[in-house]
Amino acid sequence: MNEKKEYLIRRFNELHITGMPKVTHLHELKGDYINLTYRLPSGQKIKLWKDEKTYLAAELCKDGSERCFGLTAGDGYLLVCEYGANGSDAEIIVFQKI
């Protein structure tokens, strides 16, 4: 595993998010595959990633739930979101600059 992936995995694990299993891997995935729509508190809907770019990402099943965590690293940011089947009801848990 390269140093960049190891660093990002460590950063995700240091977030200590309740119910999120330990991160052990990240995959290169296209933005159009991982680019979910999020509703902001104002009601506005946004997407955070560029569909044509490739990001380091992972999906982890949430402990004791049918929901999943989606992890994405790219463009200088870490994102952890939570969502239901097929990316439904996506919620941003952490979005931070790295």
Backbone bond lengths (Angstrom), bond angles and torsions (degrees), N, CA, C in turn:
res aa  C-N    CA-C-N  psi(-1)  N-CA   C-N-CA  omega(-1)  CA-C   N-CA-C  phi
1 M - - - 1.459 - - 1.534 108.16 -
2 N 1.319 116.05 141.58 1.465 117.52 -177.65 1.527 111.55 -83.51
3 E 1.335 115.16 165.40 1.465 121.16 -175.14 1.525 112.80 -61.50
4 K 1.312 117.43 -37.83 1.465 121.07 -179.60 1.527 110.41 -61.94
5 K 1.322 117.21 -47.70 1.472 120.40 178.63 1.524 110.74 -62.36
6 E 1.320 116.97 -44.09 1.466 120.21 179.75 1.525 110.91 -60.27
7 Y 1.320 116.93 -42.67 1.468 121.74 178.40 1.529 110.72 -61.86
8 L 1.326 117.57 -46.66 1.462 121.06 -178.35 1.532 111.85 -66.82
9 I 1.316 117.11 -39.22 1.466 120.82 176.44 1.528 109.61 -60.82
10 R 1.332 116.28 -45.08 1.470 119.78 177.76 1.525 110.66 -60.35
11 R 1.316 117.93 -44.20 1.473 121.43 179.51 1.527 111.46 -61.28
12 F 1.328 118.08 -43.14 1.466 120.67 177.77 1.525 110.58 -62.71
13 N 1.327 117.50 -43.62 1.467 120.77 -179.68 1.528 112.28 -66.82
14 E 1.317 117.47 -31.49 1.469 121.02 178.90 1.530 112.92 -69.46
15 L 1.317 118.20 -10.74 1.468 121.21 178.20 1.531 111.80 -72.94
16 H 1.335 117.58 -23.96 1.473 123.04 177.90 1.530 111.63 49.63
17 I 1.317 116.50 56.42 1.464 122.04 -178.99 1.525 108.94 -83.62
18 T 1.317 116.02 127.59 1.460 122.21 -178.70 1.525 110.50 -58.59
19 G 1.336 115.46 129.20 1.463 121.47 177.42 1.515 114.58 85.56
20 M 1.329 117.56 -6.77 1.463 119.85 -179.09 1.523 110.23 -92.59
21 P 1.342 116.77 122.03 1.469 119.65 177.53 1.529 110.95 -62.88
22 K 1.315 115.29 164.16 1.462 120.85 177.71 1.530 109.01 -63.24
23 V 1.320 115.77 135.76 1.464 121.70 177.85 1.524 108.17 -81.65
24 T 1.336 116.47 127.45 1.460 120.72 -179.22 1.523 112.41 -122.23
25 H 1.329 117.04 -11.76 1.463 120.00 -176.82 1.536 110.52 -153.93
26 L 1.303 115.13 156.05 1.462 123.04 171.74 1.526 107.00 -136.30
27 H 1.319 116.19 142.29 1.465 121.53 -179.10 1.523 109.12 -116.30
28 E 1.318 116.66 152.02 1.455 120.91 173.31 1.521 108.11 -81.56
29 L 1.336 116.07 119.61 1.459 121.54 -178.61 1.516 110.07 -133.04
30 K 1.309 116.28 145.66 1.467 121.89 178.56 1.529 109.74 -71.53
31 G 1.326 114.40 145.46 1.456 121.28 -179.95 1.513 113.58 -57.30
32 D 1.342 118.29 -37.23 1.458 119.44 -178.80 1.530 112.22 -66.84
33 Y 1.320 117.65 -18.37 1.468 121.90 177.98 1.534 111.89 -83.68
34 I 1.320 116.66 -32.43 1.473 120.57 -174.20 1.524 113.58 -108.50
35 N 1.319 117.92 -3.59 1.454 122.13 -171.02 1.525 111.74 -81.40
36 L 1.333 115.99 84.95 1.457 121.49 179.69 1.527 110.82 -80.10
37 T 1.314 115.64 161.75 1.462 121.56 176.06 1.521 108.57 -96.16
38 Y 1.339 116.18 131.86 1.465 122.50 -179.74 1.530 109.37 -117.76
39 R 1.324 115.28 141.09 1.459 120.40 175.93 1.524 108.51 -97.22
40 L 1.322 115.57 123.32 1.460 121.14 177.22 1.527 109.86 -79.64
41 P 1.340 118.22 161.86 1.470 120.55 178.74 1.532 112.92 -54.29
42 S 1.328 117.22 -27.68 1.471 121.25 178.68 1.522 112.24 -74.39
43 G 1.347 116.79 -11.21 1.455 121.11 -177.48 1.519 112.71 98.93
44 Q 1.326 116.86 -13.62 1.461 121.79 179.01 1.528 109.55 -65.92
45 K 1.338 116.87 142.23 1.457 121.79 176.62 1.519 108.75 -104.53
46 I 1.347 115.24 135.07 1.467 120.28 -178.40 1.520 110.88 -137.07
47 K 1.320 115.22 160.26 1.460 124.07 167.60 1.518 105.82 -119.63
48 L 1.327 117.86 145.08 1.460 121.31 -172.98 1.524 114.71 -101.45
49 W 1.319 117.60 -20.12 1.460 119.83 -171.88 1.521 111.13 -114.98
50 K 1.317 115.44 162.87 1.463 121.94 177.02 1.529 108.13 -90.82
51 D 1.325 116.22 124.86 1.462 121.24 -175.88 1.530 113.44 -56.88
52 E 1.320 117.84 -34.28 1.464 120.99 -174.24 1.528 113.73 -84.21
53 K 1.327 118.79 -11.54 1.465 122.17 -179.16 1.526 112.04 -86.80
54 T 1.330 116.05 163.78 1.465 122.62 175.63 1.525 108.44 -109.50
55 Y 1.337 116.14 136.97 1.459 122.45 -177.19 1.521 109.75 -127.13
56 L 1.327 116.65 161.33 1.462 121.41 171.00 1.519 107.23 -90.30
57 A 1.321 116.60 127.27 1.461 119.85 -171.28 1.525 111.19 -150.84
58 A 1.340 114.23 164.08 1.468 121.26 175.64 1.516 109.05 -155.62
59 E 1.316 115.15 156.04 1.463 122.10 172.55 1.521 106.95 -120.12
60 L 1.330 115.97 129.13 1.463 121.93 179.64 1.524 108.71 -125.82
61 C 1.313 116.96 135.07 1.464 120.34 176.97 1.527 109.21 -72.35
62 K 1.320 115.65 134.44 1.459 120.97 178.88 1.521 108.87 -73.87
63 D 1.337 116.73 131.53 1.460 121.65 -179.92 1.524 110.77 -55.67
64 G 1.346 116.67 126.86 1.458 121.75 174.40 1.518 114.44 68.58
65 S 1.319 118.32 26.39 1.456 121.32 -175.90 1.526 110.10 -147.64
66 E 1.327 116.22 161.93 1.456 120.51 173.79 1.527 110.83 -90.75
67 R 1.322 117.22 -0.37 1.461 121.73 -179.99 1.527 110.40 -88.79
68 C 1.312 116.16 163.76 1.459 122.33 -179.20 1.518 110.12 -125.96
69 F 1.326 114.27 158.71 1.451 121.61 169.75 1.518 107.30 -101.08
70 G 1.309 116.12 136.05 1.451 122.27 172.54 1.514 108.09 -111.29
71 L 1.309 117.55 127.07 1.462 122.64 -179.37 1.516 108.26 -115.45
72 T 1.315 116.40 133.34 1.456 121.27 177.92 1.517 109.28 -139.45
73 A 1.329 115.71 137.99 1.466 122.00 174.71 1.517 107.56 -126.85
74 G 1.317 115.06 129.07 1.456 119.60 177.13 1.503 111.47 170.94
75 D 1.326 115.81 163.12 1.463 122.46 179.33 1.524 112.13 53.75
76 G 1.355 116.76 27.92 1.461 120.77 177.99 1.513 114.85 81.90
77 Y 1.342 117.89 14.85 1.462 121.63 -177.68 1.522 111.74 -133.08
78 L 1.335 114.66 154.64 1.463 123.11 168.35 1.521 107.20 -110.51
79 L 1.316 116.23 136.54 1.463 121.98 174.99 1.513 108.65 -126.43
80 V 1.322 116.01 132.02 1.457 121.70 166.28 1.516 104.95 -122.77
81 C 1.320 115.38 124.36 1.457 119.86 176.45 1.525 108.24 -126.40
82 E 1.314 114.77 168.46 1.462 121.58 177.48 1.520 106.84 -129.20
83 Y 1.329 116.49 140.41 1.467 119.32 -177.91 1.522 110.98 -153.95
84 G 1.330 113.93 165.07 1.459 121.56 177.80 1.525 110.60 -94.89
85 A 1.334 115.41 -161.50 1.459 122.04 -177.60 1.522 111.29 -55.41
86 N 1.324 115.81 135.22 1.463 122.94 177.95 1.529 113.31 56.93
87 G 1.329 117.40 29.82 1.458 121.30 177.14 1.522 114.68 79.21
88 S 1.329 117.28 14.59 1.464 120.73 -177.33 1.531 111.88 -72.37
89 D 1.315 115.97 152.22 1.475 122.98 176.24 1.525 112.42 51.38
90 A 1.328 116.57 47.05 1.469 121.00 -178.44 1.523 110.65 -69.08
91 E 1.342 114.91 134.90 1.461 122.56 178.48 1.522 109.07 -128.35
92 I 1.323 116.99 136.37 1.458 121.28 175.99 1.527 108.54 -79.69
93 I 1.319 116.80 124.69 1.466 122.44 177.01 1.537 109.01 -95.85
94 V 1.323 116.73 -49.32 1.467 123.14 178.53 1.515 108.67 -140.04
95 F 1.326 116.10 131.84 1.460 121.91 170.69 1.506 105.45 -138.23
96 Q 1.349 116.06 107.84 1.454 119.06 -174.02 1.511 111.94 -139.73
97 K 1.318 113.72 149.44 1.461 121.15 177.28 1.522 109.44 -73.23
98 I 1.347 115.94 141.08 1.468 120.29 177.87 1.517 109.73 -116.24
